[in-house]
Amino acid sequence: MQQIKDVMKKSGGVAQKKESLVSNLKTQENNQEIDSGSALQLFLDNILISSIPGIKNSPVLELKTGDSVRDAIHLMHEKNVSGAPITDNTKGSFSDPYIGFIDFASIVLWFFEECENRRRNTGAEEIGNYGVFDMLEQHPHIGQTKIGELAKSFLWNSYFPVHLDETLFHVLLLLSKHRLQVVPVIERTSSKLIGFISQHGVLLLLLQSSGLDWFDSIADKPLSEFRFGNEEHVVHVYGDQSMTEALHVLWKSQNGAVAVTDRKSKRVIGSIRKCDIYLLLENLPRNIKSLSVEEFIHMENDDHKTGSDPTIERDIGALLSAGFLRLKNNFAPRMDSPVTNKKTETLKQAMRNMADTKSSFSFLVDESNQATGMLTLRDMIIHFAPPCIDSSIHGCGFFESALEQTGCHVKNGTIISDN
């Protein structure tokens, strides 16, 4: 084990560390010098966050509790940012200046919902409504709502940062316990926020362990042997429904995406994701209420014409952090090309599919391409989550079997030896 730690200290980038560590893990596994219960923690606990290329993505855009919804939408659009930490500008200084995190799509969906509620209550019809920016001008009283007030609608996400001198093992713990899309990274001395680590990046690092017994024992099982949060019910809209209806469904679902199905065949023909909401800001071909879902998912945009940024694709470390908070995300698949998997495929195949397509979810489909469930990145990650000593997490998948093999189990959040 000391040999592996030495390799991690001497190696340069994340890719080099990964290759050296995996090579040594395979050697030691073959020599039976390391138990599988220590392998994943060793792998992630020896990659310092500070060693990840591109992790310092400053400057980071901040929103204040006193900022208006209108100003927040305009600012995040102008800066091409899909999420921002929230600072409280109504009170004195704290050791940690951030009190929450909010994403652009949640703000816009809330605004749409408030506008629709007003229309239903007053019966007023809007004229010239061609996008969110137009609507902000038509409904200034809604647009002046403060970001701080959105906490009442549970739109804020928790803010759980990690320090630069911590490891990716801490990131895995946070992503497993909390429903975080990204984990903020801060400097220990100043608490300055300098970047983020995404779920997608952690998935990529887990896949680097393919071929190791402790990983393959779980990842090579078919999806039919796992239980996922959205496997029995798929939230969907039909292609001939209006975008107004679709946005309401997306707002209610809280899943981050809804399937688009053909009304006759019930086959999946696309998806609408929260990351696609920015397309509704301006320059729509017609009024949002007369725009159909199928028309929307076929809307072309420059992001998919130009392709992915090669500087980000080159390095695993950069994929962990850079680019995933861009509003105009050139990573995501086209809306009319949904990512799918079948239950007969393995967990590893689904993980690779989502990694290769840079998707945050995959629909489970049957032989007729009808959606039967949905997998998310978190669904993948939690099957490799360790038990957390100081919480109610009992561990999942790999760690449960690994602890059994090493003569241990988890009781009341504590690891107990059976010997």
C-alpha positions as CSV (number, residue, x, y, z in Angstrom):
1,M,0.0,0.0,0.0
2,Q,2.9,2.4,0.8
3,Q,4.2,1.7,-2.8
4,I,0.9,2.9,-4.2
5,K,1.0,6.1,-2.1
6,D,4.5,6.8,-3.3
7,V,3.3,6.5,-6.9
8,M,0.6,9.0,-6.3
9,K,2.9,11.5,-4.7
10,K,5.5,11.3,-7.6
11,S,3.0,11.3,-10.5
12,G,2.1,14.5,-12.3
13,G,-1.4,15.0,-13.7
14,V,-4.5,13.0,-12.9
15,A,-4.2,10.8,-15.9
16,Q,-0.6,9.8,-14.9
17,K,-1.7,9.2,-11.4
18,K,-4.6,7.1,-12.5
19,E,-2.4,4.9,-14.8
20,S,0.3,4.4,-12.2
21,L,-2.2,3.6,-9.4
22,V,-4.4,1.3,-11.5
23,S,-1.3,-0.6,-12.6
24,N,-0.1,-1.0,-9.1
25,L,-3.5,-2.0,-7.8
26,K,-3.8,-4.7,-10.5
27,T,-0.3,-6.0,-9.5
28,Q,-1.2,-6.0,-5.8
29,E,-4.6,-7.6,-6.4
30,N,-2.9,-10.4,-8.4
31,N,-0.4,-10.8,-5.5
32,Q,-3.3,-10.6,-3.0
33,E,-1.5,-7.9,-1.1
34,I,-4.5,-5.5,-0.9
35,D,-8.1,-6.3,0.0
36,S,-10.8,-5.0,-2.3
37,G,-12.4,-3.1,0.6
38,S,-9.5,-0.7,0.6
39,A,-9.0,-0.3,-3.2
40,L,-11.5,2.4,-4.1
41,Q,-10.8,4.5,-1.0
42,L,-7.1,4.2,-1.8
43,F,-7.7,5.2,-5.4
44,L,-9.7,8.3,-4.6
45,D,-8.1,9.2,-1.3
46,N,-4.7,9.7,-3.0
47,I,-5.8,12.1,-5.6
48,L,-5.7,15.6,-4.1
49,I,-8.2,18.0,-5.5
50,S,-5.4,20.5,-5.9
51,S,-3.8,18.2,-8.5
52,I,-6.7,18.4,-10.9
53,P,-5.9,20.4,-14.0
54,G,-8.2,23.3,-14.5
55,I,-9.8,23.1,-11.1
56,K,-9.2,26.8,-10.5
57,N,-11.9,28.1,-12.7
58,S,-12.0,31.6,-11.2
59,P,-13.5,34.1,-11.4
60,V,-16.6,32.4,-10.1
61,L,-19.9,34.2,-10.5
62,E,-21.7,35.0,-7.3
63,L,-25.4,35.9,-6.7
64,K,-26.5,37.9,-3.6
65,T,-29.7,37.3,-1.7
66,G,-30.7,40.8,-2.6
67,D,-30.3,40.4,-6.3
68,S,-33.5,40.3,-8.3
69,V,-34.6,37.4,-10.5
70,R,-34.5,39.6,-13.5
71,D,-30.9,40.7,-12.8
72,A,-29.8,37.1,-12.0
73,I,-31.2,35.8,-15.3
74,H,-29.6,38.5,-17.3
75,L,-26.2,38.2,-15.5
76,M,-26.0,34.4,-15.8
77,H,-26.9,34.6,-19.4
78,E,-24.3,37.3,-20.1
79,K,-21.6,35.4,-18.2
80,N,-22.6,32.0,-19.8
81,V,-23.0,30.4,-16.3
82,S,-25.6,27.7,-15.4
83,G,-25.2,27.9,-11.7
84,A,-23.9,30.2,-9.0
85,P,-23.3,30.3,-5.2
86,I,-25.4,32.6,-3.1
87,T,-24.0,35.1,-0.6
88,D,-26.0,36.9,2.1
89,N,-25.6,40.7,1.7
90,T,-28.1,41.5,4.5
91,K,-26.0,40.4,7.4
92,G,-22.5,40.7,8.7
93,S,-19.5,38.7,7.5
94,F,-19.3,35.0,8.2
95,S,-16.3,32.5,8.1
96,D,-18.0,31.0,5.0
97,P,-19.6,33.7,2.8
98,Y,-21.8,31.3,0.9
99,I,-25.2,30.0,2.1
100,G,-26.5,28.2,-0.9
101,F,-26.3,27.4,-4.6
102,I,-28.8,28.0,-7.3
103,D,-29.0,27.0,-11.0
104,F,-30.2,29.1,-13.9
105,A,-32.8,26.7,-15.1
106,S,-34.6,26.6,-11.7
107,I,-34.8,30.4,-11.6
108,V,-36.3,30.5,-15.2
109,L,-38.7,27.6,-14.5
110,W,-39.9,29.3,-11.3
111,F,-40.5,32.5,-13.3
112,F,-42.5,30.7,-16.0
113,E,-44.6,29.0,-13.3
114,E,-45.3,32.4,-11.6
115,C,-46.3,33.9,-14.9
116,E,-48.7,31.0,-15.7
117,N,-50.2,31.2,-12.2
118,R,-50.9,34.9,-12.8
119,R,-52.4,34.2,-16.2
120,R,-54.7,31.6,-14.7
121,N,-55.7,33.8,-11.8
122,T,-56.4,36.9,-13.8
123,G,-57.3,35.5,-17.2
124,A,-55.0,38.0,-18.8
125,E,-53.5,37.0,-22.2
126,E,-50.0,38.1,-23.0
127,I,-49.0,39.6,-26.4
128,G,-45.7,39.4,-28.1
129,N,-44.3,36.8,-25.7
130,Y,-41.4,35.4,-27.7
131,G,-39.0,34.5,-24.9
132,V,-38.0,34.9,-21.3
133,F,-36.5,38.4,-21.8
134,D,-39.8,39.6,-23.2
135,M,-41.7,38.1,-20.3
136,L,-39.4,39.8,-17.8
137,E,-40.4,43.1,-19.2
138,Q,-44.1,42.2,-19.2
139,H,-44.0,41.0,-15.6
140,P,-41.6,43.4,-13.7
141,H,-43.3,42.6,-10.3
142,I,-42.3,39.0,-10.7
143,G,-38.9,39.8,-12.1
144,Q,-38.1,42.0,-9.1
145,T,-38.5,39.0,-6.7
146,K,-35.3,38.6,-4.7
147,I,-33.1,35.6,-4.9
148,G,-33.3,35.2,-1.2
149,E,-37.1,34.8,-1.4
150,L,-36.7,31.8,-3.7
151,A,-35.5,29.8,-0.7
152,K,-39.1,29.6,0.3
153,S,-39.8,27.6,-2.9
154,F,-36.9,25.2,-2.1
155,L,-35.0,26.4,-5.2
156,W,-31.7,26.7,-3.3
157,N,-29.3,23.7,-3.3
158,S,-27.2,22.9,-0.3
159,Y,-23.7,24.3,-0.2
160,F,-21.2,21.7,0.9
161,P,-17.7,22.7,-0.2
162,V,-14.4,20.8,-0.1
163,H,-10.9,22.2,0.4
164,L,-8.1,22.1,-2.2
165,D,-6.0,19.9,0.1
166,E,-8.8,17.3,0.5
167,T,-9.2,14.3,-1.8
168,L,-11.7,13.0,-4.3
169,F,-12.8,10.5,-1.7
170,H,-14.5,13.4,0.2
171,V,-16.2,14.4,-3.1
172,L,-17.6,10.9,-3.5
173,L,-19.0,11.0,0.0
174,L,-20.8,14.4,-0.6
175,L,-22.2,13.3,-3.9
176,S,-23.5,10.1,-2.4
177,K,-25.1,11.6,0.6
178,H,-26.6,14.8,-0.9
179,R,-28.3,15.5,-4.2
180,L,-25.5,17.7,-5.5
181,Q,-24.8,18.3,-9.2
182,V,-21.5,19.9,-8.4
183,V,-19.2,20.1,-5.3
184,P,-17.7,23.6,-4.7
185,V,-13.9,23.8,-4.1
186,I,-12.6,26.4,-1.7
187,E,-9.2,27.5,-0.4
188,R,-8.8,26.6,3.3
189,T,-7.3,29.8,4.5
190,S,-9.7,32.3,2.8
191,S,-12.7,30.2,2.0
192,K,-12.5,31.6,-1.5
193,L,-14.5,29.6,-4.0
194,I,-12.3,28.7,-6.9
195,G,-14.1,26.0,-8.8
196,F,-16.4,23.0,-8.9
197,I,-16.2,19.2,-9.4
198,S,-19.0,17.6,-11.2
199,Q,-20.8,14.2,-10.9
200,H,-19.8,13.5,-14.4
201,G,-16.1,13.9,-13.5
202,V,-16.4,11.4,-10.6
203,L,-18.1,8.9,-13.0
204,L,-15.1,9.2,-15.4
205,L,-12.6,8.5,-12.6
206,L,-14.6,5.5,-11.4
207,L,-14.5,4.1,-15.0
208,Q,-10.7,4.3,-14.8
209,S,-10.9,1.4,-12.4
210,S,-12.4,-1.0,-15.0
211,G,-10.5,-4.3,-14.9
212,L,-10.0,-4.2,-11.1
213,D,-12.0,-6.9,-9.2
214,W,-13.4,-4.5,-6.7
215,F,-14.9,-2.4,-9.5
216,D,-15.9,-5.1,-11.9
217,S,-17.7,-7.2,-9.2
218,I,-20.4,-4.5,-9.2
219,A,-20.1,-2.8,-12.6
220,D,-20.4,-6.0,-14.6
221,K,-23.8,-6.9,-13.2
222,P,-26.8,-6.3,-15.5
223,L,-29.0,-3.2,-14.8
224,S,-31.9,-5.6,-14.0
225,E,-30.2,-6.5,-10.7
226,F,-30.1,-2.9,-9.5
227,R,-32.8,-0.6,-8.1
228,F,-32.8,3.0,-9.2
229,G,-34.9,5.9,-8.1
230,N,-36.7,6.4,-11.4
231,E,-36.9,2.9,-12.7
232,E,-40.6,2.3,-12.4
233,H,-42.0,5.7,-13.5
234,V,-40.8,7.9,-16.3
235,V,-42.0,11.5,-16.4
236,H,-42.7,12.4,-20.1
237,V,-44.5,14.7,-22.4
238,Y,-45.8,14.1,-25.9
239,G,-44.2,15.7,-28.9
240,D,-47.4,17.4,-29.9
241,Q,-47.9,19.1,-26.5
242,S,-47.0,22.8,-26.1
243,M,-43.8,24.0,-24.5
244,T,-45.8,25.7,-21.8
245,E,-47.2,22.3,-20.8
246,A,-43.7,20.7,-21.0
247,L,-42.1,23.4,-18.8
248,H,-44.8,22.8,-16.1
249,V,-44.1,19.1,-16.2
250,L,-40.3,19.7,-16.0
251,W,-40.9,22.1,-13.0
252,K,-43.0,19.5,-11.2
253,S,-40.8,16.5,-11.9
254,Q,-37.6,17.9,-10.2
255,N,-35.7,15.2,-12.1
256,G,-33.7,17.6,-14.4
257,A,-35.1,16.0,-17.5
258,V,-38.4,14.6,-19.0
259,A,-38.7,12.2,-21.9
260,V,-40.4,13.2,-25.1
261,T,-42.5,10.4,-26.6
262,D,-44.5,9.9,-29.8
263,R,-48.2,9.9,-28.9
264,K,-49.0,7.0,-31.3
265,S,-46.0,4.6,-30.9
266,K,-45.1,5.7,-27.3
267,R,-41.4,5.5,-28.4
268,V,-38.9,7.9,-27.0
269,I,-38.0,10.6,-29.6
270,G,-36.1,13.0,-27.4
271,S,-35.8,14.8,-24.1
272,I,-36.1,18.2,-22.5
273,R,-33.5,19.0,-19.9
274,K,-33.0,21.8,-17.5
275,C,-29.8,22.7,-19.4
276,D,-31.9,23.4,-22.5
277,I,-33.9,26.1,-20.9
278,Y,-31.5,28.9,-22.1
279,L,-32.8,28.3,-25.6
280,L,-36.1,29.9,-24.6
281,L,-34.5,33.3,-23.7
282,E,-34.8,35.0,-27.0
283,N,-35.2,34.7,-30.7
284,L,-37.8,32.0,-30.7
285,P,-39.5,31.3,-34.0
286,R,-42.9,31.9,-32.4
287,N,-44.7,32.5,-29.2
288,I,-43.7,30.0,-26.5
289,K,-47.4,29.0,-26.0
290,S,-47.6,28.0,-29.7
291,L,-44.3,26.3,-29.9
292,S,-44.7,22.5,-29.7
293,V,-42.3,20.2,-27.8
294,E,-41.2,18.4,-31.0
295,E,-40.4,21.7,-32.7
296,F,-38.4,22.7,-29.7
297,I,-36.2,19.5,-29.5
298,H,-35.3,19.9,-33.2
299,M,-34.2,23.5,-32.8
300,E,-30.6,23.8,-34.1
301,N,-28.0,25.8,-32.2
302,D,-24.4,26.7,-32.8
303,D,-23.2,24.7,-29.8
304,H,-23.8,21.3,-31.4
305,K,-22.5,22.5,-34.8
306,T,-19.1,23.5,-33.3
307,G,-18.7,20.3,-31.2
308,S,-16.9,19.8,-27.9
309,D,-14.0,21.9,-26.7
310,P,-10.9,19.8,-27.5
311,T,-8.9,21.4,-24.7
312,I,-11.4,20.0,-22.2
313,E,-11.6,16.6,-23.8
314,R,-7.9,16.0,-23.5
315,D,-7.6,15.6,-19.8
316,I,-9.6,13.7,-17.2
317,G,-8.9,16.3,-14.6
318,A,-10.4,19.1,-16.7
319,L,-13.5,17.0,-17.3
320,L,-14.0,16.9,-13.6
321,S,-14.4,20.6,-13.3
322,A,-14.3,22.8,-16.5
323,G,-17.2,23.4,-18.8
324,F,-20.0,21.8,-16.8
325,L,-21.2,25.1,-15.4
326,R,-21.5,26.7,-18.8
327,L,-25.0,27.8,-19.7
328,K,-24.5,27.0,-23.4
329,N,-23.3,23.5,-22.8
330,N,-21.6,22.1,-25.9
331,F,-21.1,18.8,-24.1
332,A,-24.7,17.6,-23.8
333,P,-26.3,15.4,-26.5
334,R,-28.8,16.9,-28.9
335,M,-32.4,17.0,-27.5
336,D,-33.6,14.8,-30.4
337,S,-30.9,12.1,-29.7
338,P,-31.8,10.8,-26.2
339,V,-29.3,8.5,-24.5
340,T,-30.8,5.1,-23.8
341,N,-29.8,1.7,-22.3
342,K,-31.6,-1.6,-21.9
343,K,-31.9,-3.5,-18.6
344,T,-29.9,-6.4,-20.1
345,E,-26.9,-4.2,-20.4
346,T,-24.4,-3.9,-17.5
347,L,-23.9,-1.1,-15.1
348,K,-20.5,-0.5,-16.6
349,Q,-22.0,-0.3,-20.1
350,A,-24.5,2.3,-18.9
351,M,-21.7,4.3,-17.2
352,R,-19.6,4.3,-20.4
353,N,-22.6,5.3,-22.4
354,M,-23.2,8.3,-20.2
355,A,-19.5,9.2,-20.1
356,D,-19.1,9.0,-23.8
357,T,-22.1,11.0,-24.6
358,K,-21.5,13.4,-21.6
359,S,-25.1,13.0,-20.6
360,S,-26.4,13.4,-17.1
361,F,-29.0,10.6,-17.5
362,S,-30.0,7.7,-19.6
363,F,-33.5,6.4,-20.3
364,L,-34.1,2.6,-19.8
365,V,-36.0,1.4,-22.8
366,D,-37.5,-1.9,-23.9
367,E,-37.2,-3.6,-27.3
368,S,-39.8,-1.1,-28.7
369,N,-37.8,1.9,-27.6
370,Q,-40.4,2.8,-25.0
371,A,-39.1,4.3,-21.8
372,T,-39.5,2.2,-18.7
373,G,-37.1,4.1,-16.4
374,M,-34.4,6.7,-16.1
375,L,-30.9,6.5,-14.7
376,T,-29.0,9.5,-13.4
377,L,-25.3,10.0,-12.7
378,R,-26.1,9.9,-9.0
379,D,-27.8,6.5,-9.5
380,M,-24.4,5.2,-10.8
381,I,-22.2,6.9,-8.2
382,I,-24.1,5.7,-5.1
383,H,-23.4,2.0,-5.9
384,F,-19.7,2.8,-5.2
385,A,-20.4,4.9,-2.1
386,P,-18.5,4.1,1.1
387,P,-20.2,3.9,4.5
388,C,-19.9,7.3,6.2
389,I,-18.7,7.0,9.8
390,D,-20.4,10.2,11.0
391,S,-23.7,9.9,9.2
392,S,-26.6,7.6,8.5
393,I,-25.1,6.4,5.2
394,H,-24.7,2.6,5.3
395,G,-22.9,2.3,2.0
396,C,-24.1,0.7,-1.2
397,G,-23.2,-2.0,-3.7
398,F,-19.5,-2.4,-3.7
399,F,-18.8,-1.4,-0.2
400,E,-21.4,-3.7,1.4
401,S,-20.0,-6.7,-0.3
402,A,-16.4,-5.6,0.3
403,L,-17.0,-5.1,4.0
404,E,-18.6,-8.6,4.2
405,Q,-15.5,-10.1,2.5
406,T,-13.2,-8.4,5.0
407,G,-15.2,-9.5,8.0
408,C,-16.9,-6.2,8.8
409,H,-20.3,-4.7,8.6
410,V,-21.9,-1.2,9.3
411,K,-24.1,-0.6,12.3
412,N,-25.5,2.8,13.3
413,G,-23.1,4.5,10.9
414,T,-20.1,2.7,12.4
415,I,-17.9,0.0,10.9
416,I,-17.9,-3.0,13.1
417,S,-15.5,-6.0,12.9
418,D,-17.1,-9.4,13.0
419,N,-14.0,-10.9,14.4
